Amino acid sequence: MNTFLLENGNELVVKIFEHIYISVIALLLGVIVAVPLGIALTRTNKLANIIIGLASVLQTIPSLALLTMFIPFFGVGKMTAVVALFIYSLLPILRNTYLGIKGVDPNMVDAAKGMGMTDYEQIRLVEVPLALPTIMRGIRLGTVYVIAWATLASYIGGGGLGDLIFSGLNLYKPELIIGGTIPVVLLALISDFLLGLLEKRLSPKMKEANS
């Protein structure tokens, strides 16, 4: 391992940052789209079944097939990788947001209405805070998915740690495969741990316990 770091240390750092970059951009886009959409779908059950069903279908498309589908539109490189990873991040975040909001105690919603809250205030002050643990679990799952699948970005010139892994496979160099795989696993574990801490910090019950 010391030899690997001496020979490939600089490249490893670059690939880690590339991997983080495409993963973070894809995940942020997923959150920006899926959370508001999930909330909106709780107001229309028929449309919810269609949209969540469509997201489920997209999730079943093989990763490489999805990547190649976007090449005619975005070419090769990071943009195509980000778009594909964004699509893969949608389902867990969308589904958990929908289920989280749907799972809020109706009595709490009725109480908010009785206090004269607008629909927006109900969502912001009551429903989202109570659904946050479920929403965060979807974001955590989506994060792990994105970090793992980002390795395939290498196939379309998107960079990331997949470059090391696939170089190792092509050149029959196990040290490159291991050197690329271990950081991917560590990134997924660290991200899940940090998001878990954030979930606890933002949880209404945790706030009450600390106050």
ABEGO torsion letter per residue (X at the ends): XAAAAAAAAAAAAAAAAAAAAAAAAAAAAAAAAAAAAAAAAAABAAAAAAAAAAAAAAAABBAAAAAAAAAAAAEBEAAAAAAAAAAAAAAAAAAAAAAAAAABBAAAAAAAAAAGBBAAAAAAAAAAAAAAAAAAAAAAAAAAAAAAAAAAAAAAGAEEAAAAAAAAAAAGBAAAAAAAAAAAAAAAAAAAAAAAAAAAAABAAAAAAAX
